[in-house]
Amino acid sequence: MAIISEKGYPDLFIPKTKKDSEGNLKCAGLFIELKKIGGKPSKEQLMMVQYLNNEGYFARIVEGAEDAIELINNYINGEIIC
């Protein structure tokens, strides 16, 4: 297992792909940058999330564990359309 420590790299990656009804890849996985409530992302974190979204991932910055859990559940249960 590789650990990536590049500045701005998100805290969590869920390697679950999302495909459309024809089997075409829509999302290559979920990346989450977790901030404490009221915390602000760095410039590098904002740039990394934008880069990952452009590369076919679903990347988001969330505040607090409850928001992260909700995002994960919504992604896994198909409530998020990439």
Secondary structure, 3 states (H helix, E strand, C coil): CCCCCCCCCCCEEECCCEECCCCCEEECCEEEEEECCCCCCCHHHHHHHHHHHHCCCEEEEEEHHHHHHHHHHHHHCCCCCC
